[in-house]
Amino acid sequence: MDHLRSDIDALPKRPGVYYFYRDDTLLYVGKSVDIKARVLSHCYAAKTDAKEQKLIGSANSVICQVTPGELGALLLESREIKQRKPLYNRRLRRKVNLLSWHLSLADHVDDAQGSTEQTIELAPHSWPPNDGIIQFGLYRNRYQATEDWKNLARDYDLCEKKMGVASNRGPGPCFAYQLKRCRGACVGEESTTSHNDRLRKALAQKAGLAWPYQGAVAIVERDESGDKHYYVLEKWLMYGEASSLREARALLQKRKNKRTSSAGVLLDLDEYRIVLSFLRSDKHSEIIPLEA
């Protein structure tokens, strides 16, 4: 730790991203709402943790890039790790094949009830979202996906057989029906159309892949001095960052002007999850609708 003392002393107690270097080689990128405290935690952990010992022992400099708040730090860390591929970062560099439940309306009709059948399958997650398919959830394995799907069925009185996760796959009602947690789609007491409508309503309440606003918005973060910083997005496209609301509106208008070649950049899956989590939290100071 002593060989990094001067660099650590110069670090701010502010949000941002920090970088461990060995000469010109980037070893590690991390983020924190308090850069100095987080870097010090690496040093303290090095006393007992072999991986931290290796990092601290290899590094001979630490620098940082300050951001207005936590959202900026999260997005910057994600981009930097993917673009610069630090030696000791693993989590965001590793490609994970996530699964989602995919729902689409098939072309055929159920003759027994005269209703359109809905196909449901667990498949690799697709990004960006396809307009013709509803995707629900992000899962690392089939077990996790199945348990979450069963919980959705339980919470909304849906049929496990119609959703493809029933423990009894033969004829007769699903187990949830016997427990009075299914309205009878498996035995004809509820129409397939009604069941599918309720499933879609449940997904609309719980899923986050659909853009939740009418148009573009500015997500506002305040820095330590109270100044506002604006992230301009629409339909999971990032149009850029601005230091004032006027600048944010001008940025959106410029990017959406047909005479320019500029366009929003689609968030990757990690960035999407970061932004969605931030939108669902109370960490942002406000969200402002923008007129194009």
C-alpha positions in Angstrom: 0.0 0.0 0.0 2.9 2.4 0.7 4.0 2.4 -2.9 0.5 3.8 -3.8 0.2 6.2 -0.9 0.7 9.4 -2.8 -1.8 8.4 -5.5 -4.4 7.3 -2.9 -4.0 10.6 -0.9 -4.9 12.5 -4.1 -8.1 10.6 -4.8 -11.4 12.4 -4.2 -14.2 11.3 -2.0 -16.7 11.5 -4.8 -18.5 9.2 -7.3 -16.6 7.9 -10.3 -14.4 5.3 -11.8 -10.9 4.4 -10.7 -8.1 2.7 -12.6 -5.2 0.5 -11.3 -2.1 0.5 -13.6 1.2 -1.2 -13.8 3.2 1.3 -15.9 1.1 1.5 -19.1 -0.9 -1.7 -18.5 -4.4 -1.3 -17.2 -4.9 -3.9 -14.4 -8.4 -3.1 -13.0 -11.3 -0.7 -13.4 -13.8 -0.2 -10.6 -16.5 2.3 -9.6 -17.8 3.8 -6.3 -19.8 6.6 -4.9 -16.7 7.3 -2.8 -13.6 6.6 -4.9 -11.0 7.1 -2.2 -12.8 4.9 0.3 -13.3 2.1 -2.3 -9.6 2.1 -3.3 -8.6 2.0 0.4 -10.9 -1.0 0.8 -8.9 -2.8 -1.9 -5.7 -2.1 0.1 -7.2 -3.3 3.4 -8.6 -6.5 1.8 -5.1 -7.3 0.4 -4.0 -8.2 3.9 -6.1 -11.3 3.8 -7.3 -11.9 0.2 -5.0 -13.4 -2.4 -6.6 -11.7 -5.4 -6.5 -8.3 -3.8 -2.9 -8.9 -2.8 -2.0 -9.7 -6.4 -3.8 -6.5 -7.6 -2.2 -4.2 -5.1 1.2 -5.8 -5.4 1.2 -5.5 -9.2 -0.1 -1.9 -9.4 2.2 1.1 -9.2 -0.3 3.9 -9.9 -4.0 4.7 -9.3 -6.0 7.4 -11.1 -9.7 8.2 -11.4 -12.4 9.9 -13.4 -15.1 11.7 -11.4 -18.7 11.4 -12.5 -21.7 13.5 -11.3 -23.2 10.5 -9.5 -23.7 6.8 -9.2 -25.5 6.3 -12.6 -22.6 8.0 -14.4 -20.1 5.8 -12.6 -21.9 2.6 -13.3 -22.3 3.4 -17.1 -18.7 4.5 -17.4 -17.3 1.4 -15.6 -19.3 -0.9 -17.9 -18.1 0.9 -21.0 -14.4 1.0 -19.9 -14.2 -2.6 -18.9 -15.6 -3.8 -22.3 -13.6 -1.4 -24.4 -10.3 -1.6 -22.6 -10.4 -5.1 -21.1 -8.4 -4.7 -17.9 -6.4 -7.8 -16.9 -8.0 -8.4 -13.5 -11.7 -7.6 -14.3 -13.8 -10.7 -15.0 -17.4 -10.0 -14.3 -18.3 -7.6 -17.1 -15.8 -9.0 -19.5 -17.3 -12.5 -19.3 -20.0 -13.3 -21.8 -23.0 -14.7 -20.0 -25.8 -16.4 -22.1 -28.8 -15.1 -20.3 -32.2 -16.7 -20.8 -35.7 -15.1 -21.0 -39.2 -16.3 -21.4 -40.4 -15.5 -25.0 -44.1 -15.0 -25.7 -45.6 -14.6 -29.2 -49.0 -15.1 -30.8 -49.0 -18.0 -33.2 -50.9 -18.0 -36.5 -53.2 -20.9 -35.6 -56.4 -20.9 -33.7 -57.5 -23.3 -30.9 -60.6 -24.9 -32.5 -62.0 -26.0 -29.2 -62.3 -22.4 -27.9 -62.0 -20.3 -31.0 -59.1 -18.4 -29.4 -55.6 -17.6 -30.6 -53.0 -19.7 -29.0 -49.9 -18.1 -27.5 -46.5 -19.8 -27.8 -44.2 -19.7 -24.8 -40.6 -20.8 -24.7 -37.5 -20.3 -22.6 -34.8 -19.2 -25.0 -31.6 -17.1 -25.1 -32.3 -13.4 -24.4 -32.4 -11.3 -27.5 -31.3 -7.7 -27.5 -32.6 -5.3 -28.6 -36.1 -6.4 -27.8 -38.1 -7.7 -30.8 -41.4 -5.8 -31.4 -43.1 -9.1 -32.2 -42.1 -10.9 -29.0 -42.6 -10.2 -25.4 -39.5 -11.2 -23.3 -39.8 -11.6 -19.6 -36.9 -11.9 -17.1 -33.1 -12.3 -17.3 -31.9 -15.7 -16.0 -28.6 -17.4 -15.7 -30.1 -20.9 -15.8 -33.3 -22.9 -16.4 -34.0 -23.6 -12.8 -34.0 -19.9 -11.9 -36.3 -19.1 -14.8 -38.8 -21.8 -14.0 -39.0 -20.8 -10.3 -39.7 -17.2 -11.3 -42.3 -18.2 -13.8 -44.0 -20.4 -11.2 -44.0 -17.4 -8.8 -45.6 -15.3 -11.5 -48.3 -17.9 -12.0 -49.0 -18.0 -8.3 -49.2 -14.3 -7.8 -51.6 -13.8 -10.7 -53.7 -17.0 -10.5 -52.3 -18.2 -13.8 -52.2 -21.7 -15.1 -48.9 -23.6 -14.8 -49.9 -25.9 -17.7 -50.6 -23.0 -20.1 -47.3 -21.4 -19.0 -45.3 -24.6 -19.5 -44.1 -25.2 -16.0 -46.6 -27.6 -14.5 -45.2 -30.5 -12.5 -48.0 -32.8 -13.8 -47.9 -32.8 -17.6 -50.5 -35.4 -18.3 -54.3 -34.9 -18.7 -56.3 -33.2 -15.9 -55.9 -29.9 -14.1 -52.6 -28.4 -13.0 -51.6 -28.7 -9.4 -52.2 -24.9 -8.9 -55.9 -25.5 -9.9 -56.3 -28.1 -7.1 -54.9 -25.4 -4.7 -57.4 -22.9 -6.1 -54.5 -20.8 -7.5 -55.5 -21.3 -11.1 -58.8 -20.1 -12.7 -59.2 -23.3 -14.7 -57.6 -22.6 -18.1 -56.3 -26.1 -18.0 -59.8 -27.6 -17.7 -61.7 -25.2 -19.8 -63.2 -23.1 -17.1 -61.3 -20.1 -18.3 -60.8 -19.3 -22.0 -57.3 -19.3 -23.5 -57.9 -15.7 -24.6 -58.8 -14.6 -21.1 -55.8 -16.4 -19.6 -53.4 -14.9 -22.2 -54.8 -11.4 -21.6 -54.2 -11.8 -17.9 -50.7 -13.1 -18.5 -49.8 -10.1 -20.7 -51.2 -7.7 -18.1 -49.1 -9.4 -15.4 -46.0 -9.1 -17.6 -46.8 -5.4 -18.3 -46.8 -4.8 -14.5 -43.6 -6.7 -13.8 -41.4 -6.8 -16.9 -39.1 -3.9 -17.8 -38.1 -4.4 -21.4 -40.7 -2.0 -22.8 -39.7 1.6 -22.7 -41.8 3.0 -19.8 -42.3 6.6 -21.1 -44.2 8.2 -24.0 -41.0 9.6 -25.5 -37.5 10.8 -24.7 -36.6 11.7 -21.1 -33.8 13.2 -19.2 -32.6 11.3 -16.1 -31.3 13.8 -13.6 -28.4 13.3 -11.2 -27.1 15.9 -8.8 -23.4 16.2 -8.0 -22.1 17.0 -4.6 -22.6 20.7 -5.1 -26.2 20.2 -6.1 -25.6 20.9 -9.8 -27.8 18.9 -12.2 -26.5 16.5 -14.8 -28.8 15.1 -17.5 -28.7 11.7 -19.3 -30.9 11.9 -22.4 -32.6 8.6 -23.5 -35.5 7.3 -25.6 -36.5 3.6 -26.1 -33.2 2.4 -24.6 -31.2 4.7 -26.9 -28.7 7.0 -25.3 -28.6 10.3 -27.0 -25.9 11.7 -24.8 -25.2 13.7 -21.6 -25.8 17.4 -20.9 -25.1 19.9 -18.1 -28.4 21.8 -18.5 -32.0 21.1 -19.4 -31.7 23.5 -22.4 -28.6 21.6 -23.6 -30.4 18.3 -23.1 -33.3 19.4 -25.3 -30.9 20.8 -27.9 -29.0 17.5 -27.9 -32.1 15.5 -28.5 -33.3 17.8 -31.3 -29.9 17.6 -33.0 -29.7 13.8 -32.8 -33.2 13.4 -34.1 -32.8 15.8 -37.0 -33.1 13.8 -40.2 -30.4 16.0 -41.8 -27.7 14.7 -39.5 -26.1 11.3 -39.4 -26.0 11.3 -35.6 -28.3 8.9 -33.8 -28.8 7.5 -30.3 -26.6 4.6 -29.3 -28.5 1.5 -28.2 -27.6 0.5 -24.6 -26.1 -2.9 -24.4 -27.6 -5.4 -22.1 -25.5 -4.5 -19.0 -26.2 -0.8 -19.6 -29.9 -1.5 -20.0 -30.0 -3.3 -16.6 -28.1 -0.4 -15.0 -30.5 2.2 -16.3 -33.6 0.1 -15.6 -32.5 -0.5 -12.0 -31.8 3.2 -11.6 -35.2 4.2 -13.0 -36.9 1.8 -10.5 -34.9 3.2 -7.6 -35.2 6.6 -5.8 -31.5 7.4 -6.5 -32.2 9.9 -9.3 -33.5 13.3 -8.3 -36.1 13.5 -11.1 -37.0 12.3 -14.6 -38.0 15.0 -17.1 -40.0 14.3 -20.3 -38.4 16.0 -23.4 -40.0 17.2 -26.5 -38.2 16.3 -29.7 
